[in-house]
Amino acid sequence: MRHSEHSPAIHNVEMPGLTPSLDHVESDPNRRSVALPLLLPGTLVTLHTRNTCYRLVVIDGTERRVQISGGKLFPENTDVEFDAEEMTGFIPIHTYPAQTAAMPSEVGAYRNIRFVTSTQAKVFPSAGNNVTSGHKTTDTTKEDVYCTLIFGMNAYGIVPLSGHSLENIVTPPGGQGDPLKQRSTSGWKAMTTAIILNDAFMTRLETGATA
C-alpha cells in the first residue's frame, strides 16, 4: 500500500486524571474534560481511567466523530497495539489516503506490514521473564506474553464460505411430513478448511507490553 507523504500530523494529548466513567466526563464539574470540537483531525487523546485505558483518534471534532480503541468496551486487546503505534515510521489507519483499502480491524502499517487486531490473539499471563518496571503483568512477578502473528503472501490457504462451499436449502410448504402444506423450512450447510502452505512465510512474535 502506498501512503501519502503529506499525512496530517499527530497531536498527542495525555489525560491521566480523567474520570473512571466516560458517562460523567461532561456532567461532573470536578473532572477534567476535553472540548472535542476544538481538536484538529488526527489528534490522539489517551484517556487513563481508574481500571483501564482508552485511545481516541479525532476524525472530525466538529461532528464529534472519533475512533476509539482499548478498554473493556472494546474487547480486542490493544496493549501491544499501543506499543506498535509508538514505533518510528508507523502509519496509523486514519492517515491512509484511501480508507476503502483498509482491512477489517486494521489499525495501521509499518513498512510492508499491515497490523490487524483480533479477539483470537493469544495472551499468556505472567509467562515471560521477570517483570520490568512499566510492563504489563498479571501476578506482579513475571511479564505477560503477547503473541503477534505475521503472515507473508501464500503463507496459508482457506476455503472461502462461498460458491459450492455454502448452500442454503429452502423447503416450501408441503414437503416431507407436511401433507397439509402448513410449514416451510430453511437451513444451511457449509464446508471449509484451512491449511499452512509454507511455514517459512509466517512467524509468531512473543513480546511483552508496556502498561
C-alpha positions as CSV (number, residue, x, y, z in Angstrom):
1,M,0.0,0.0,0.0
2,R,1.3,3.4,-0.9
3,H,0.8,6.2,1.5
4,S,0.7,10.0,1.1
5,E,3.8,11.8,2.1
6,H,1.6,14.7,3.3
7,S,-0.3,13.0,6.1
8,P,-1.7,15.2,8.9
9,A,0.5,15.5,12.0
10,I,-0.5,13.5,15.1
11,H,-1.1,15.6,18.2
12,N,-0.8,13.7,21.5
13,V,-3.0,14.7,24.4
14,E,-2.4,12.9,27.8
15,M,-5.3,12.9,30.3
16,P,-4.0,11.0,33.4
17,G,-6.7,12.4,35.7
18,L,-9.7,11.7,33.7
19,T,-12.9,10.2,35.3
20,P,-13.1,6.4,35.6
21,S,-16.5,6.5,33.9
22,L,-16.9,8.0,30.5
23,D,-20.6,8.7,31.3
24,H,-19.7,11.6,33.5
25,V,-16.9,13.3,31.6
26,E,-19.0,16.4,30.7
27,S,-21.5,16.3,33.6
28,D,-19.1,16.3,36.6
29,P,-17.6,19.7,37.1
30,N,-14.8,18.3,39.3
31,R,-13.4,16.1,36.5
32,R,-11.1,17.2,33.6
33,S,-12.6,17.1,30.2
34,V,-11.7,17.9,26.6
35,A,-13.5,20.3,24.2
36,L,-13.8,17.8,21.3
37,P,-15.0,20.4,18.7
38,L,-11.7,22.3,19.2
39,L,-9.4,19.3,18.4
40,L,-7.9,19.0,15.0
41,P,-8.4,15.9,12.9
42,G,-5.7,13.4,13.7
43,T,-5.4,14.5,17.3
44,L,-4.6,11.5,19.5
45,V,-6.2,11.5,23.0
46,T,-5.1,8.9,25.6
47,L,-7.6,8.5,28.5
48,H,-6.3,6.9,31.6
49,T,-9.2,5.8,33.8
50,R,-9.1,4.0,37.2
51,N,-9.1,0.5,35.7
52,T,-8.2,0.7,32.0
53,C,-7.1,3.0,29.2
54,Y,-8.8,4.3,26.1
55,R,-7.2,5.8,23.0
56,L,-9.2,8.2,20.8
57,V,-8.2,9.5,17.4
58,V,-10.2,12.5,16.3
59,I,-11.8,12.1,12.8
60,D,-13.9,15.3,12.8
61,G,-14.1,17.2,16.1
62,T,-17.0,19.5,15.0
63,E,-19.1,16.4,14.2
64,R,-17.8,14.6,17.3
65,R,-16.5,11.7,15.3
66,V,-13.7,9.7,16.9
67,Q,-12.1,6.3,16.5
68,I,-11.9,4.5,19.9
69,S,-9.8,1.5,20.9
70,G,-8.9,-0.1,24.2
71,G,-10.8,-0.5,27.5
72,K,-13.4,-3.1,28.4
73,L,-16.0,-1.7,26.0
74,F,-13.8,-2.6,23.0
75,P,-12.8,-6.2,23.6
76,E,-9.9,-6.6,21.2
77,N,-6.6,-6.5,23.1
78,T,-4.8,-3.2,22.5
79,D,-1.8,-3.4,24.8
80,V,0.7,-4.2,22.0
81,E,-1.2,-2.1,19.5
82,F,-0.4,1.0,21.6
83,D,3.3,-0.1,21.6
84,A,3.3,-0.6,17.8
85,E,1.9,2.9,17.3
86,E,4.9,4.3,19.1
87,M,7.4,2.9,16.5
88,T,9.1,5.4,14.3
89,G,7.6,5.0,10.9
90,F,4.3,3.6,12.0
91,I,1.4,4.8,9.8
92,P,-2.0,4.9,11.6
93,I,-5.0,4.0,9.6
94,H,-6.7,7.4,9.8
95,T,-3.9,8.8,7.7
96,Y,-4.3,6.3,4.8
97,P,-5.2,8.3,1.7
98,A,-7.8,5.6,0.7
99,Q,-9.8,4.3,3.7
100,T,-11.6,1.8,1.4
101,A,-8.3,-0.1,1.0
102,A,-8.2,-0.9,4.8
103,M,-8.9,-4.4,6.0
104,P,-11.5,-5.0,8.8
105,S,-9.9,-4.3,12.2
106,E,-6.8,-2.8,10.6
107,V,-5.1,-0.2,12.8
108,G,-2.1,0.8,10.8
109,A,1.1,-0.2,8.9
110,Y,4.8,-0.3,9.4
111,R,6.9,-0.6,6.2
112,N,5.3,-3.5,4.3
113,I,3.5,-5.0,7.4
114,R,-0.2,-4.1,8.0
115,F,-1.4,-4.6,11.5
116,V,-4.9,-6.1,12.2
117,T,-6.3,-6.7,15.7
118,S,-8.1,-9.8,16.6
119,T,-10.0,-11.2,19.6
120,Q,-8.3,-14.6,18.9
121,A,-4.8,-13.3,19.6
122,K,-3.2,-15.3,22.4
123,V,-2.0,-13.7,25.6
124,F,-0.1,-15.8,28.2
125,P,-0.4,-14.2,31.7
126,S,2.8,-14.0,33.6
127,A,4.6,-16.4,31.3
128,G,7.6,-14.3,30.5
129,N,10.8,-13.0,32.2
130,N,10.9,-11.2,35.5
131,V,8.7,-8.2,35.2
132,T,10.3,-4.9,34.1
133,S,9.1,-1.7,35.6
134,G,6.3,-0.2,33.5
135,H,5.4,-3.5,31.7
136,K,2.2,-5.5,31.9
137,T,2.0,-8.3,34.4
138,T,-0.7,-10.3,36.0
139,D,0.9,-11.7,39.1
140,T,3.4,-8.8,39.6
141,T,6.5,-11.1,39.2
142,K,6.5,-12.3,35.6
143,E,5.7,-10.3,32.4
144,D,2.6,-11.2,30.4
145,V,3.4,-12.5,26.9
146,Y,1.5,-11.3,23.8
147,C,1.6,-13.3,20.6
148,T,1.6,-11.4,17.3
149,L,1.3,-13.4,14.1
150,I,2.9,-12.2,10.9
151,F,1.9,-13.7,7.6
152,G,3.5,-13.4,4.1
153,M,1.7,-13.9,0.9
154,N,0.6,-17.5,0.3
155,A,1.6,-18.5,3.9
156,Y,-1.7,-20.3,4.3
157,G,-4.9,-21.1,2.4
158,I,-8.6,-21.3,3.3
159,V,-11.7,-22.5,1.5
160,P,-14.0,-19.4,1.4
161,L,-17.6,-19.6,2.5
162,S,-19.0,-19.0,-1.0
163,G,-19.9,-20.9,-4.1
164,H,-20.4,-24.6,-3.5
165,S,-18.9,-24.4,0.0
166,L,-22.1,-22.8,1.3
167,E,-25.6,-23.9,0.5
168,N,-28.9,-22.5,1.7
169,I,-31.8,-25.1,1.5
170,V,-35.4,-23.9,1.5
171,T,-38.3,-26.4,1.6
172,P,-41.6,-24.9,0.7
173,P,-44.9,-25.9,2.4
174,G,-45.9,-29.5,1.5
175,G,-42.5,-31.0,2.0
176,Q,-41.7,-34.2,3.8
177,G,-44.0,-34.7,6.8
178,D,-46.3,-31.7,5.9
179,P,-49.2,-33.1,3.9
180,L,-51.4,-30.1,4.7
181,K,-48.8,-27.6,3.4
182,Q,-48.6,-25.7,6.7
183,R,-44.8,-25.5,7.2
184,S,-41.8,-24.5,5.3
185,T,-38.1,-24.8,6.4
186,S,-34.9,-23.0,5.7
187,G,-31.4,-24.2,6.6
188,W,-27.8,-24.1,5.5
189,K,-24.8,-26.3,5.4
190,A,-21.2,-25.3,4.9
191,M,-17.8,-26.8,4.4
192,T,-14.5,-25.1,4.9
193,T,-10.9,-25.8,6.0
194,A,-7.6,-24.1,6.4
195,I,-4.0,-25.3,5.7
196,I,-0.5,-24.0,6.2
197,L,1.1,-23.7,2.8
198,N,4.6,-22.6,3.8
199,D,5.9,-22.4,7.3
200,A,8.8,-20.1,6.1
201,F,6.3,-17.4,5.1
202,M,4.9,-16.9,8.7
203,T,6.3,-16.2,12.1
204,R,5.0,-15.6,15.7
205,L,6.4,-12.8,17.8
206,E,6.2,-13.2,21.6
207,T,6.6,-9.9,23.4
208,G,5.8,-8.0,26.5
209,A,3.7,-4.8,26.6
210,T,4.1,-1.5,28.4
211,A,1.5,-0.7,31.0
